[in-house]
Amino acid sequence: MLPLEGITVLTLEHAIAAPLATRQLADLGARVIKVERPGVGDFARGYDERVRGLSSHFVWTNRGKESLTLDVKQPAAAAVLARLVARADVLVQNLAPGAAARLGLSYEQLAPDHPRLVVCDISGYGSDGPYRDKKAYDLLIQGESGFLAVTGSAGEPAKAGCSIADIAAGMQAHVNILAALIERGRTGRGRRIEVSMLESMVEWMGFPLYYAFEGASPPPRAGASHATIQPYGPFRAGDGKTVMLGVQNEREWAAFCEQVLRRPELARDERFASNSRRVARREALHAIVAEAFATLSAEQVIARLDAAQIANARVNDLAEVWAHPQLAARGCWREIDTPAGRVPALVPPGRDDAPMGEVPALGQHTEAILGELGYRTDDIAALRVAGAI
């Protein structure tokens, strides 16, 4: 039996944050019913066509769900939503601010009749405060949260290459929903969960925030290098390839000098006698490392680092990640069904028994779900004629 088997999640979602949270619930065995706008669906379906004509974002965050098309603004939709809510254990929504309440789907409106229901509201900034009505997208939250203050190079900030603020919010929503279900098992009552992208992202900014505590200077932008530990980051080898390495303590620094750089005297050099001194002289240290690596291939550098037990990694491109030998050896890829055929997907970390269901076509399950709710064939036809589904 899967952990969430028997749990039904109703979700009015779009983009990344909420869909990622509910996909993880589906991977744990929950039934996830995704309400989508007729004709267009979740707008993330149209972000690109990179996966055999399907959106990369949508394929990533929507496997294992059932798609029900419903125009929630149509009068006839209210009865459908009411029947869906009555069968749900969890309601998730990341609609525009205030939209859920206008549809009668706020926790306060639903709790009297559905006391066991867990309601998770995901937004950019939260339901109150001066920013509550502002639109929020991933890159904007990267800026508001201070993330862009510590990424990139000294001259220019750089955003994360993936939707990090959306992912942060989706992960916070996921874990809080699981906690609420455990709590409900003890108390018999659901609860409201409110997750904002800003708060989720600021939680992830904990180390830089504390580093800059009480007006102290923030960590400098250091590109792919660590801002406050040295040597820690990318170094180019003589064959043009880049090796990542990280020296964490003085014992490792001594081993790095002796076995990797083959310059044991550097371990006694007062300029580099502590991490803070190495950080203060990062340019001089980088030049020394670059000189030592210039006559070596990346594989030779890695061999020396491994022998010295210094942490290291290759800088892989995305094609190399698809073919990564460690992921292959651990059986981390599994094929899933999509409207465009079978494609590989990463097995959820920690759950090799995840069902990893298909990515639904828009409205694929509409008639079946309505049938479960008691709608007859002619009722469904009438809803379709009215444009409600």
N, C-alpha and C positions, 0 to 999 in steps of 0.2 A: 504494500500500500504506500502510495506517495504521500508526503507530508500534508499537502493541501487537497488531497482527494476528497470530494464532497463539498468543497468550498466553491461558491459561485461569485465571480467578480463582474460587476457591471461597470463599464468604463466609457465615459464621454471624453475622448482624448484626441490630441493631435500633436504633431511635431515629435519630440524626443523624450522629454522628462517623464511624462506619465506613461507613454507606451513602453519605455524601458522598464519602469517599475512593474507594470502589469505583465510584460513578457516574462519577467523573472518569476512572478506568481504562477504563470502558466507552466513554466519549467519545473515548478514544484508540485504540479498536479492539479492546480485550480482550473476550473472552467472559466474562461474569460470571454465575455460577450462585449464586443466592441461596437458601439453605436457610431455610424458614419453618415455623413450627409449624402443623400441620393445624388447619383450622377458624378460626383467628384471625390467624395470620401475624405479621409484624413489628407490634408494638403501635403503631408510628407510623401504621399504616393507620387507627387509630381516634381520632387526635388531634382531628380536626374533619371537616367535610363541605363545605368551602368551594369545592372545584373540581368542580362538578357532582356532588356527592355523595361525592367522593374527598377524602382528606386532603391539605391543602396541603403539609405536611411530606413526605409520601410521594411525591407527584408531583414535588416538587423534587429529591429525592435518589435516585430509583430508576429513572429511565428507562434503557433499554438493557440491562436485566437479564433473566435467565430465572428464574422462580420455581418452585422445587421444594419441595413440602410433605413434611416428614419429622419424625416425632417422635423426636428423637435419644435419648430415654430408653428407647425400645423396643429389645429385644435385636436385632430384625431390622434396625434402623437401622445397626448397626455395620458390617455388610457393605456397605451402600450407601455409607456414608461412606468406607470403605476404598477402594472402587472410584473414588469421586470424587477422593479425595486422590491416587491413583495417576496420574490424568490432569491434575492441577492443576499450574500453575507457581507460583501464589501462594495462600496460605490467609490469610484475614482473619477475625478474630473480636473481638467486644466483648461476650462473654457475662459473666455474673457471675464475680467472682474465683474461680479454681480450677476453673471448669466445663469449660474446654477440656481441662485435664489429666485430669479424671475421664472425659472422652470419648475419651481417648487421642490428643488433637489438639495436644499441646504440641510445640514444636520439638524438644525433647530426645527425645520419644517417636518422632517421625516422621523425624528426620534420618538415622538409620542406614539406613533403607530408602529414603528419598527425599532424597538429599543435595543435589539441585538445587532443592528446594522453598524458597520464601521464605515465612516465617510472620510475619504482622504482628498483634501483640496490642495492642488499644486498651483502656485502662481509665481510671478516674477518677484514681487516684493511683499506679499502678505495682504491680508484683508483690511488692514487699517494702516494708519500712519500717512505721512504726506506723499509717499510714492505709490500708494495702493492702486491708483488708476493708470499708472505709466505702463506702456507696452514694454515687454522684456524679452529679448532674444539672447541667445548664448553669448555672442561676442559683446553685447552691451553689458551683461552681468560680469563678464571677465574684466571689463573696465571698472565698473562700480565696486567690485569686491576687492580691488587692489591687486588682482592677479597680474594685470599688465604692467604694474609698477615694478615687478620683480622678474619679468621674462624678457627675452630679447637681448640685445647688446646695449652697451653704454649709450649709444646714440639713438636707438630706436626700440620701442617695445615690440613684442611679437606675441600674437595670440597662440593658444594651444592649437595643435593641428587636428584635434577632435573636439567634440561638443562637451567640453569638460564641465561647464556649469549645468547643462542639462543632465549630464551623467551624475553629478553630485546630487542634484535634486531627486533624480530617479532612485538612486541608492538610498537616500534618506527616507523617501516615501516607502520603498520596499521594506526596509527593516522596521519602520514604525508600524506598518500594516501587520507584519508578522507578530510584533509585540502586542498589538491591540487584539489580535485573534487569541493569543495566549491569555491575555487579561480577560477577554470575554469568556474563555473557558472556565475561569475561576469565579467571575462575578455574574456572568449571564448577561452583561450589558456591553453594547458597543461604545464607540467614542468617536469624536471628531479628531482628525489629524490635519494639521495645517503645515505645509512645507513650502517655503519660498526658495527660489533659486539663489537670491542674494544671501540669505542666511546659510544655506547649504554650502555655498562657495566660500563664504567667510570662515566657516568651520574648517575647511580645507586649507585656509591661509594661516592656520594657527602658529606655525613656526616663524614665518616672516613677521607676523603681527607682534609676537612676544620679543622677537629680536629687536624690533623698533619700539619697545615698551617705554613709556614715559618720555617720548620725544627723542629717543635715541635714533641714530641714523639707520635707515633701512638697509637690508642686504643689497649690494649693488647688482645691477643687471650684468650677468656674466655669460650670456649665450648658453651653450650646452654645458659649460663648466659649473661646478658647485660654487655658490657665492661665498660660502664661509668655511669650506674645507679644501685644502690643497695638498698634493696634486689630486684632483678629482674631476674628470671630464674627458673630452676627446683630444687625442693626440694623433697626428698624421705620421704614418710610417714611410719608409723610403720608397715603397712601391705605390704610394699615393692613396692607399686605403687608410681608414681611420679606425683607431682602437680606443675604446672607452676603458678607463681604469679609475680605481678609487683607493686611496691610502687613508685608512681610518684612525691610525694611532701611531705612536712613536716606534713601537716594535716593527710595524709594517714599513714605516719610513726608513728605518735602518736596513731592512731586507730589500727594499726597493733600490736604495742607493748601491748596496753591495752586489745583489744578484741580477738586477734588471739594468740599471745604468752602468754597472761595473765601475762605480766611482765611490768606494766606501768612505772616502774622506768627507763627502758631502754630509754624511750623517753627523759629523762633528762640527760642521760649518755653523757658526753662530747666527748667520743670516737666516738659516732654515731650522733652527733648533727647537721650534714649537710650531703647532699648526697656525697660530695667530701670526707668527713671523713669516711663515710660508705664504699665508694669504696676503700679507702686506707687500710681499715681493713676488707676487704671482707672475709678473712678466719675466723677471729674471729667471725664475724657476722653470717657466714654460720654455724659455729659450734653451736651457740646459737639457731638458727632456727631449725637445725637438732635435737637438744636435745628436743626442745618443741614438734616437730612433731613425735618423736619416739614413743610416747604413743598413737598416734591417727591414725585412718584409713584415707585414702585419702578422703573419703566422709565426715568425720568429719572435716578435714582441710578445705575442700571446703565450708562446712556449716559455719564455723567460718569466712572465708574470705568473703563469700557473706554477712553475717550479718554485717561485718565491711565495706562493700562496697569497698573491695580491689579486683582489677581485677585478675582473675585467669582462669585457663584452665586445662583440662586433657591432658595428652600426649597420644594421640590415635595412635594405629597401623592402617594400611591401611584398614584392615577388618572393624574396628570400624568407619572409615571415610565413607565407603560404606553404613554403617547402621546408620549414624549420625542422631539423632532425629531432630535436627534443619533443616538439609537439607531435611529430609523426610516431616516435617511439612510444609515447604515452597514449596513443589513440585519441588525440584531442579533437579530431575532426569527424563529423558525422553528416551524412547527406539528409537534407530535409526537402519536402515537397513545396513547390511554389507554382503559381499559375504559368510560369515559364519553364517548368521542368525542375528536376532535382539539382540542388546546389549545395556546396559544403557549408557547414556552420560549426562554430566552436562549441564543444560540449561545455555546459556551464561549470565553471571552476567549483570543485567540491561536490558536484552532483552528477556522477556518471550514469545515474539511472533516470535522468530527466527525459520526459517523453519527447520533447523537441518536435512539436506538431508542425503542420503545414502553415505557410504564409497564405492567408485567405485572399481570394479575389473579392473585389468590392461587392458587398451584398450577397456573398456566396451562401450564407446561412439564414437569410431573411425569412424565407417561407417556412423552413423547418422550425425556427425559433417561435415564429408567430403561431404555428400549429401547436407547439407545446403550450403556449399561453391560452389556447382555447379558440383561436381564430379559425374559422372555417374557410374553405377555398373561396367562396363568394365574398367573405369579409376581406380577405387578403386582396382580392381583385379590386374591391371598392377602395381600399387604402391606396392601391397602386394608381387607380384612375384619379384619385384626389391629389396625387403627388406627395402623399405622406410617407411612402416607402420607395 
